[in-house]
Protein backbone atom coordinates (compact mmCIF):
# COMPACT_ATOMS: atom_id res chain seq x y z
CA UNK A 1 0.00 0.00 0.00
CA UNK A 2 1.23 3.47 -0.78
CA UNK A 3 1.42 6.29 1.71
CA UNK A 4 -1.76 8.35 1.44
CA UNK A 5 -1.64 12.12 1.76
CA UNK A 6 -4.78 14.14 2.46
CA UNK A 7 -3.52 17.05 0.38
CA UNK A 8 -2.36 15.01 -2.63
CA UNK A 9 -4.81 12.08 -2.63
CA UNK A 10 -8.05 13.21 -0.96
CA UNK A 11 -8.43 16.95 -1.66
CA UNK A 12 -8.17 16.55 -5.47
CA UNK A 13 -11.30 14.36 -5.30
CA UNK A 14 -13.53 17.20 -4.07
CA UNK A 15 -14.95 18.07 -7.52
CA UNK A 16 -15.71 14.43 -8.27
CA UNK A 17 -17.35 14.05 -4.85
CA UNK A 18 -19.39 17.19 -5.47
CA UNK A 19 -20.68 15.89 -8.81
CA UNK A 20 -21.68 12.58 -7.23
CA UNK A 21 -23.39 14.29 -4.30
CA UNK A 22 -25.17 16.71 -6.63
CA UNK A 23 -26.46 13.88 -8.82
CA UNK A 24 -27.92 12.15 -5.74
CA UNK A 25 -29.21 15.13 -3.74
CA UNK A 26 -30.21 17.29 -6.72
CA UNK A 27 -29.39 20.34 -4.63
CA UNK A 28 -26.12 22.33 -4.97
CA UNK A 29 -26.08 23.54 -1.35
CA UNK A 30 -26.77 20.05 0.02
CA UNK A 31 -24.07 18.61 -2.25
CA UNK A 32 -21.52 21.09 -0.86
CA UNK A 33 -22.48 20.07 2.68
CA UNK A 34 -22.11 16.40 1.78
CA UNK A 35 -18.62 16.99 0.35
CA UNK A 36 -17.58 18.84 3.49
CA UNK A 37 -18.94 16.06 5.72
CA UNK A 38 -17.18 13.49 3.53
CA UNK A 39 -13.84 15.25 3.91
CA UNK A 40 -14.29 15.39 7.68
CA UNK A 41 -15.18 11.68 7.89
CA UNK A 42 -12.21 10.71 5.72
CA UNK A 43 -9.88 12.84 7.84
CA UNK A 44 -11.25 11.34 11.07
CA UNK A 45 -10.49 7.86 9.72
CA UNK A 46 -6.91 8.67 8.75
CA UNK A 47 -5.59 5.85 10.98
CA UNK A 48 -7.34 3.36 8.65
CA UNK A 49 -5.85 4.76 5.42
CA UNK A 50 -3.04 2.18 5.36
CA UNK A 51 -5.55 -0.69 5.10
CA UNK A 52 -7.58 0.95 2.30
CA UNK A 53 -6.97 -0.43 -1.18
CA UNK A 54 -8.44 2.61 -3.00
CA UNK A 55 -8.79 5.94 -1.22
CA UNK A 56 -10.91 7.18 -4.13
CA UNK A 57 -13.43 4.37 -3.77
CA UNK A 58 -13.41 4.90 0.00
CA UNK A 59 -14.18 8.62 -0.39
CA UNK A 60 -16.85 8.06 -3.05
CA UNK A 61 -18.56 5.42 -0.91
CA UNK A 62 -18.70 7.76 2.08
CA UNK A 63 -19.98 10.57 -0.14
CA UNK A 64 -22.66 8.34 -1.67
CA UNK A 65 -23.85 7.12 1.73
CA UNK A 66 -23.98 10.64 3.18
CA UNK A 67 -25.88 11.87 0.12
CA UNK A 68 -28.42 9.10 0.45
CA UNK A 69 -28.85 9.83 4.15
CA UNK A 70 -29.39 13.51 3.41
CA UNK A 71 -31.99 12.85 0.71
CA UNK A 72 -33.88 10.49 2.98
CA UNK A 73 -33.92 13.06 5.77
CA UNK A 74 -34.84 16.01 3.57
CA UNK A 75 -37.18 14.14 1.17
CA UNK A 76 -35.98 16.13 -1.81
CA UNK A 77 -36.34 13.52 -4.54
CA UNK A 78 -38.77 15.70 -6.47
CA UNK A 79 -36.41 18.68 -6.81
CA UNK A 80 -34.39 19.09 -10.00
CA UNK A 81 -31.07 20.68 -10.81
CA UNK A 82 -30.97 24.41 -11.31
CA UNK A 83 -30.43 24.47 -15.06
CA UNK A 84 -29.04 28.00 -15.24
CA UNK A 85 -26.32 27.28 -12.71
CA UNK A 86 -25.01 24.08 -14.26
CA UNK A 87 -25.44 24.49 -18.01
CA UNK A 88 -22.32 24.59 -20.07
CA UNK A 89 -22.15 27.11 -22.88
CA UNK A 90 -23.39 25.89 -26.24
CA UNK A 91 -20.34 25.24 -28.40
CA UNK A 92 -22.26 24.13 -31.48
CA UNK A 93 -21.77 26.00 -34.72
CA UNK A 94 -25.48 26.54 -35.14
CA UNK A 95 -26.27 30.19 -35.70
CA UNK A 96 -30.02 29.59 -35.69
CA UNK A 97 -31.60 30.66 -32.37
CA UNK A 98 -34.47 28.22 -32.89
CA UNK A 99 -32.05 25.28 -33.16
CA UNK A 100 -30.24 26.45 -30.03
CA UNK A 101 -33.54 26.64 -28.15
CA UNK A 102 -34.52 23.15 -29.31
CA UNK A 103 -31.13 21.78 -28.29
CA UNK A 104 -31.42 23.44 -24.87
CA UNK A 105 -34.90 21.95 -24.39
CA UNK A 106 -33.57 18.49 -25.25
CA UNK A 107 -30.73 18.83 -22.76
CA UNK A 108 -33.18 19.90 -20.07
CA UNK A 109 -35.48 16.97 -20.93
CA UNK A 110 -32.63 14.46 -20.62
CA UNK A 111 -31.60 16.06 -17.32
CA UNK A 112 -35.18 15.71 -15.98
CA UNK A 113 -35.33 12.10 -17.18
CA UNK A 114 -32.06 11.29 -15.40
CA UNK A 115 -33.32 13.00 -12.24
CA UNK A 116 -36.43 10.82 -12.39
CA UNK A 117 -34.48 7.55 -12.34
CA UNK A 118 -34.31 5.43 -9.19
CA UNK A 119 -31.33 6.37 -7.02
CA UNK A 120 -29.21 3.31 -7.82
CA UNK A 121 -29.63 3.72 -11.58
CA UNK A 122 -28.95 7.46 -11.32
CA UNK A 123 -25.77 6.81 -9.30
CA UNK A 124 -24.32 4.13 -11.57
CA UNK A 125 -25.08 6.26 -14.62
CA UNK A 126 -23.37 9.26 -12.98
CA UNK A 127 -20.30 7.23 -12.10
CA UNK A 128 -20.03 5.48 -15.48
CA UNK A 129 -21.19 8.02 -18.05
CA UNK A 130 -20.21 11.30 -16.38
CA UNK A 131 -17.27 10.30 -14.17
CA UNK A 132 -15.84 7.60 -16.48
CA UNK A 133 -15.43 4.97 -13.75
CA UNK A 134 -14.94 1.30 -14.62
CA UNK A 135 -17.55 -1.32 -13.72
CA UNK A 136 -15.19 -2.67 -11.07
CA UNK A 137 -14.74 0.76 -9.48
CA UNK A 138 -18.48 1.41 -9.48
CA UNK A 139 -19.12 -2.00 -7.90
CA UNK A 140 -16.65 -1.19 -5.12
CA UNK A 141 -18.10 2.28 -4.54
CA UNK A 142 -21.71 1.12 -4.44
CA UNK A 143 -21.02 -2.22 -2.75
CA UNK A 144 -22.76 -4.25 -5.47
CA UNK A 145 -21.53 -6.80 -8.02
CA UNK A 146 -20.19 -5.79 -11.43
CA UNK A 147 -23.12 -7.62 -12.99
CA UNK A 148 -25.56 -5.48 -10.98
CA UNK A 149 -23.71 -2.39 -12.16
CA UNK A 150 -24.12 -3.43 -15.80
CA UNK A 151 -27.81 -4.25 -15.30
CA UNK A 152 -28.50 -0.91 -13.62
CA UNK A 153 -26.69 1.04 -16.33
CA UNK A 154 -28.57 -0.84 -19.04
CA UNK A 155 -31.92 -0.25 -17.35
CA UNK A 156 -31.18 3.43 -16.79
CA UNK A 157 -30.20 3.99 -20.42
CA UNK A 158 -33.22 2.04 -21.69
CA UNK A 159 -35.60 3.99 -19.47
CA UNK A 160 -34.18 7.33 -20.60
CA UNK A 161 -34.26 6.25 -24.26
CA UNK A 162 -37.87 5.07 -24.07
CA UNK A 163 -39.10 8.13 -22.19
CA UNK A 164 -37.18 10.47 -24.49
CA UNK A 165 -38.72 8.89 -27.59
CA UNK A 166 -42.14 9.00 -25.98
CA UNK A 167 -41.83 12.71 -25.17
CA UNK A 168 -40.39 13.54 -28.59
CA UNK A 169 -43.24 11.71 -30.35
CA UNK A 170 -46.18 12.61 -28.17
CA UNK A 171 -45.06 15.57 -26.12
CA UNK A 172 -45.35 16.00 -22.38
Secondary structure as GFF3:
##gff-version 3
##sequence-region A 1 172
A	DSSP	pi_helix	6	10	.	.	.	ID=ss1
A	DSSP	three_ten_helix	11	13	.	.	.	ID=ss2
A	DSSP	alpha_helix	14	25	.	.	.	ID=ss3
A	DSSP	alpha_helix	28	44	.	.	.	ID=ss4
A	DSSP	three_ten_helix	46	51	.	.	.	ID=ss5
A	DSSP	alpha_helix	55	74	.	.	.	ID=ss6
A	DSSP	alpha_helix	83	86	.	.	.	ID=ss7
A	DSSP	alpha_helix	97	115	.	.	.	ID=ss8
A	DSSP	alpha_helix	119	125	.	.	.	ID=ss9
A	DSSP	pi_helix	126	130	.	.	.	ID=ss10
A	DSSP	alpha_helix	135	142	.	.	.	ID=ss11
A	DSSP	alpha_helix	146	170	.	.	.	ID=ss12
###
